Amino acid sequence: MKARLGIAPIAWWNDDLAELSDDVSLEECLRQASEAGFTGMETGRRFPMDMGELGPVLDRHGISVCGGWFSGLLLDGDIEAEKDRIAQQMQFFITAGAPCIVYGETARSIQGLRSAPLATKPKLTEPEMAAYGRRISDFADWCAAQGMPIAYHHHMAAAVETEAELDLFMRHSSVPLLYDAGHMAFAGGDVMRVIDNHHARISHVHTKDIRRAVTDAVDRTRDSFLDAVIKGAFTVPGDGDLDFEAIVKALADKGYEGWFVVEAEQDPVANPPLEMAKKGHNELQRVMAAAGYEVVK
């Protein structure tokens, strides 16, 4: 069983909340990630979408592109328009040798709206979910045929947030799944049951931890997703309340091989990114060994 360890730049710069960003360059961000032990990084706003420019920078730090977010609009949008929107990122990721594009559905989502309480998130009827599932399955098939698969990111404050919504989405789609333990735990789902139910479709993993005291105290009728982030809802493995040894062992038992990416948005002043990256990497190394994974450098 082989695994690779990556991290997302959201620990250094938050694309939704500029105030939760450290004033470091891309070069320094990659240097710190490499020092912490990671060999992959997902893309962010300070990444040039040109491997001629980015490649030498990555090579200096022994880092590869291990994914990156795409703000999809298929819930309300046209599939041909989405093909056009994703085309540049797709070609860049193919050139970079990335494993997937992380598809996040942002149509109707309130994840980036500080004024929108979590309770006002979009909710789909089963017929709406079925229609959406067919549309995104066709889109995912097209992406894979172009040489770059997508991995669907269930997400707080979006149309597919809760365990029940994810179950319904999976029933009505054939899209590869990005499993994010932190988002599922915050949504009130059973993180182990999700692995049991959907392991055959998990193609990418985000190892986001939660601070249970913070998530439990969130008032969903008043607090937005971004409010929860600011309060410290998320953190790296080993710093929160999720049992990543059990999570990783469950994934190993189901035969998952691939990337485990630390994606934990926090205030970088209160939670220095290098320190947190080292803590997350150390915990992942420990649980990988316990689960029988060989971590590929």
C-alpha positions as CSV (number, residue, x, y, z in Angstrom):
1,M,0.0,0.0,0.0
2,K,1.5,3.3,-1.1
3,A,0.5,6.8,-0.1
4,R,1.8,10.3,-0.9
5,L,1.5,13.3,1.5
6,G,0.6,16.7,0.3
7,I,-0.7,20.0,1.7
8,A,-2.8,22.9,0.5
9,P,-1.6,26.5,0.5
10,I,-4.8,27.5,2.3
11,A,-2.8,27.3,5.5
12,W,-0.7,30.2,4.2
13,W,-3.2,32.2,2.1
14,N,-6.9,31.9,2.3
15,D,-8.6,32.5,-1.1
16,D,-11.9,33.5,0.5
17,L,-10.7,35.6,3.4
18,A,-7.6,37.7,2.6
19,E,-7.4,38.6,6.3
20,L,-6.5,34.9,7.0
21,S,-3.4,35.0,4.9
22,D,0.3,35.1,5.7
23,D,2.5,37.6,3.8
24,V,4.7,35.0,2.3
25,S,5.7,34.3,-1.3
26,L,5.0,31.2,-3.3
27,E,8.6,30.3,-3.0
28,E,8.6,30.6,0.8
29,C,5.3,28.6,1.1
30,L,6.8,25.8,-0.9
31,R,10.0,25.9,1.1
32,Q,8.1,25.6,4.3
33,A,6.0,22.7,3.0
34,S,9.1,20.9,1.9
35,E,10.8,21.5,5.3
36,A,7.7,20.0,7.0
37,G,8.2,16.9,4.8
38,F,5.5,17.2,2.2
39,T,6.1,16.3,-1.4
40,G,3.0,17.7,-3.0
41,M,0.9,20.9,-2.9
42,E,-2.4,21.8,-4.2
43,T,-2.6,25.0,-6.2
44,G,-3.8,28.3,-4.9
45,R,-4.2,31.9,-6.0
46,R,-0.4,32.6,-6.0
47,F,0.4,29.8,-8.3
48,P,1.2,30.7,-12.0
49,M,-0.9,28.5,-14.3
50,D,2.1,27.8,-16.5
51,M,4.5,24.9,-15.9
52,G,7.2,26.7,-17.7
53,E,7.2,29.3,-14.9
54,L,6.0,27.1,-12.0
55,G,8.0,23.9,-12.8
56,P,11.5,25.2,-11.8
57,V,10.1,26.6,-8.6
58,L,8.5,23.3,-7.7
59,D,11.6,21.4,-8.6
60,R,13.8,23.5,-6.3
61,H,11.7,22.3,-3.4
62,G,10.9,18.7,-4.4
63,I,7.2,19.5,-4.7
64,S,4.7,18.3,-7.3
65,V,1.1,19.5,-8.0
66,C,-1.2,17.1,-6.1
67,G,-4.5,18.7,-7.0
68,G,-6.3,22.1,-6.9
69,W,-9.7,23.6,-6.6
70,F,-12.1,24.4,-9.4
71,S,-15.2,26.4,-8.6
72,G,-17.8,24.6,-10.5
73,L,-21.2,25.9,-11.5
74,L,-22.9,22.8,-12.9
75,L,-25.8,22.9,-10.5
76,D,-27.2,25.8,-12.4
77,G,-24.9,26.0,-15.4
78,D,-24.4,24.6,-18.8
79,I,-22.0,21.7,-19.3
80,E,-20.4,23.2,-22.4
81,A,-19.8,26.4,-20.6
82,E,-18.1,24.5,-17.7
83,K,-15.9,22.6,-20.2
84,D,-14.7,26.0,-21.5
85,R,-14.2,27.3,-17.9
86,I,-12.1,24.3,-16.8
87,A,-10.1,23.9,-20.0
88,Q,-7.0,26.0,-19.0
89,Q,-6.7,24.4,-15.6
90,M,-7.1,21.0,-17.1
91,Q,-4.3,21.5,-19.6
92,F,-2.1,22.9,-16.9
93,F,-2.8,20.0,-14.6
94,I,-2.1,17.5,-17.4
95,T,1.2,19.1,-18.0
96,A,2.0,19.2,-14.3
97,G,1.1,15.5,-13.9
98,A,-1.5,16.2,-11.2
99,P,-3.7,13.3,-10.0
100,C,-7.0,15.2,-10.3
101,I,-8.9,18.5,-10.3
102,V,-10.8,19.1,-7.1
103,Y,-14.4,20.0,-8.1
104,G,-16.2,22.2,-5.7
105,E,-19.8,23.1,-6.5
106,T,-20.1,26.8,-5.8
107,A,-23.5,27.5,-7.5
108,R,-25.9,28.5,-4.8
109,S,-23.2,27.8,-2.2
110,I,-22.9,30.2,0.7
111,Q,-19.4,29.0,1.7
112,G,-17.8,32.3,0.6
113,L,-20.5,34.6,2.1
114,R,-19.7,36.0,5.5
115,S,-23.3,37.3,5.8
116,A,-25.0,34.0,5.1
117,P,-25.6,31.7,8.2
118,L,-25.0,28.0,7.7
119,A,-28.7,27.3,8.1
120,T,-29.4,29.1,4.8
121,K,-27.3,26.6,2.7
122,P,-28.9,25.3,-0.5
123,K,-31.0,22.2,-0.2
124,L,-32.0,20.0,-3.2
125,T,-35.0,17.7,-3.6
126,E,-34.2,14.2,-4.8
127,P,-35.3,15.0,-8.4
128,E,-33.0,18.0,-8.4
129,M,-30.2,15.9,-7.0
130,A,-30.8,13.3,-9.7
131,A,-30.7,15.8,-12.5
132,Y,-27.6,17.4,-11.0
133,G,-26.0,13.9,-10.6
134,R,-26.6,13.1,-14.3
135,R,-25.1,16.4,-15.4
136,I,-22.0,16.2,-13.3
137,S,-21.4,12.6,-14.2
138,D,-21.4,13.5,-17.9
139,F,-19.0,16.3,-17.1
140,A,-16.7,14.0,-15.1
141,D,-16.7,11.4,-17.9
142,W,-15.7,14.2,-20.3
143,C,-12.9,15.4,-18.0
144,A,-11.5,11.9,-17.6
145,A,-11.6,11.4,-21.4
146,Q,-9.5,14.5,-21.8
147,G,-6.9,13.0,-19.4
148,M,-7.7,14.8,-16.2
149,P,-10.2,13.3,-13.8
150,I,-12.1,15.4,-11.3
151,A,-12.7,14.5,-7.6
152,Y,-15.9,15.8,-6.1
153,H,-15.5,17.7,-2.9
154,H,-18.5,17.6,-0.5
155,H,-18.3,20.8,1.4
156,M,-19.9,22.8,4.2
157,A,-22.4,25.4,3.1
158,A,-22.8,23.8,-0.3
159,A,-25.5,21.7,-1.9
160,V,-23.8,18.4,-1.0
161,E,-22.8,19.0,2.7
162,T,-24.4,16.4,5.0
163,E,-23.9,12.6,5.0
164,A,-27.5,12.2,3.8
165,E,-26.9,14.6,0.9
166,L,-23.7,12.9,0.0
167,D,-25.4,9.5,0.0
168,L,-28.1,10.9,-2.3
169,F,-25.6,12.5,-4.6
170,M,-23.5,9.3,-4.8
171,R,-26.7,7.3,-5.6
172,H,-27.5,9.6,-8.5
173,S,-24.0,10.1,-9.9
174,S,-20.9,8.2,-10.9
175,V,-18.3,10.9,-10.0
176,P,-15.1,10.1,-8.2
177,L,-15.2,11.3,-4.6
178,L,-12.8,13.5,-2.6
179,Y,-13.3,12.4,1.0
180,D,-12.8,15.2,3.5
181,A,-13.1,14.0,7.1
182,G,-13.2,17.5,8.6
183,H,-16.1,18.7,6.4
184,M,-18.1,15.6,7.0
185,A,-17.5,15.7,10.8
186,F,-18.5,19.4,10.9
187,A,-21.6,18.6,8.9
188,G,-22.6,16.0,11.6
189,G,-21.8,12.9,9.5
190,D,-20.3,9.7,10.6
191,V,-16.8,9.8,9.0
192,M,-16.2,6.1,9.3
193,R,-19.6,5.1,7.8
194,V,-18.9,7.4,4.8
195,I,-15.7,5.4,4.1
196,D,-17.7,2.1,4.5
197,N,-20.4,3.3,2.1
198,H,-18.4,5.1,-0.6
199,H,-14.8,3.7,-0.5
200,A,-15.1,2.3,-4.0
201,R,-15.4,5.9,-5.4
202,I,-12.8,7.7,-3.1
203,S,-10.0,8.9,-5.4
204,H,-8.5,11.7,-3.3
205,V,-8.4,12.5,0.4
206,H,-8.2,15.7,2.4
207,T,-7.0,15.2,6.0
208,K,-8.7,18.1,7.6
209,D,-9.2,17.9,11.4
210,I,-11.8,19.8,13.5
211,R,-11.8,21.4,16.9
212,R,-15.0,19.8,18.2
213,A,-15.5,22.5,20.9
214,V,-15.6,25.1,18.2
215,T,-17.9,23.3,15.7
216,D,-20.3,22.2,18.4
217,A,-20.6,25.9,19.6
218,V,-21.4,27.2,16.1
219,D,-24.9,28.7,15.9
220,R,-26.0,27.7,12.4
221,T,-28.8,30.2,12.4
222,R,-26.3,33.1,13.0
223,D,-22.8,31.9,12.0
224,S,-21.5,31.6,8.5
225,F,-19.0,29.0,7.3
226,L,-16.4,31.8,7.2
227,D,-17.3,32.7,10.8
228,A,-16.6,29.2,11.8
229,V,-13.2,29.2,10.0
230,I,-12.2,32.4,11.8
231,K,-13.2,30.9,15.2
232,G,-10.9,28.0,14.5
233,A,-13.2,25.2,13.4
234,F,-10.5,23.5,11.4
235,T,-6.9,22.4,12.0
236,V,-4.3,19.8,11.0
237,P,-4.3,16.1,12.0
238,G,-3.0,15.7,15.5
239,D,-4.2,19.1,16.6
240,G,-7.9,18.4,16.6
241,D,-10.4,15.8,17.7
242,L,-10.7,13.3,14.9
243,D,-9.1,9.9,15.1
244,F,-7.0,9.9,12.0
245,E,-5.4,6.6,12.9
246,A,-8.8,4.9,12.7
247,I,-9.7,6.9,9.5
248,V,-6.5,6.0,7.7
249,K,-6.7,2.4,8.8
250,A,-10.2,2.2,7.4
251,L,-9.0,3.7,4.1
252,A,-6.1,1.2,4.0
253,D,-8.5,-1.7,4.7
254,K,-10.6,-0.6,1.7
255,G,-7.6,-0.5,-0.6
256,Y,-7.2,3.2,-1.0
257,E,-3.9,4.3,-2.5
258,G,-3.0,7.8,-3.4
259,W,-2.7,11.3,-2.0
260,F,-3.5,12.4,1.6
261,V,-3.6,16.2,1.5
262,V,-3.6,18.4,4.6
263,E,-6.1,21.1,3.9
264,A,-6.8,23.1,7.0
265,E,-7.7,26.8,6.8
266,Q,-6.8,28.7,9.9
267,D,-5.5,32.1,11.0
268,P,-1.8,31.8,10.1
269,V,-0.9,34.4,12.9
270,A,-2.5,32.3,15.6
271,N,-1.5,29.0,13.9
272,P,1.9,29.5,12.2
273,P,1.8,27.5,9.0
274,L,5.2,25.9,9.2
275,E,4.6,24.7,12.8
276,M,1.2,23.4,11.9
277,A,2.5,21.7,8.7
278,K,5.1,19.9,10.7
279,K,2.5,18.8,13.3
280,G,0.2,17.5,10.6
281,H,3.0,15.7,8.8
282,N,4.3,14.1,11.9
283,E,0.8,12.8,12.7
284,L,0.2,11.5,9.2
285,Q,3.6,9.7,9.3
286,R,2.6,8.0,12.5
287,V,-0.9,6.9,11.3
288,M,0.4,5.9,7.9
289,A,2.9,3.5,9.6
290,A,0.2,2.2,11.9
291,A,-2.0,1.5,8.8
292,G,0.7,-0.2,6.9
293,Y,1.2,2.4,4.2
294,E,4.5,3.1,2.5
295,V,4.9,6.8,2.2
296,V,6.3,7.6,-1.2
297,K,8.7,10.5,-1.4
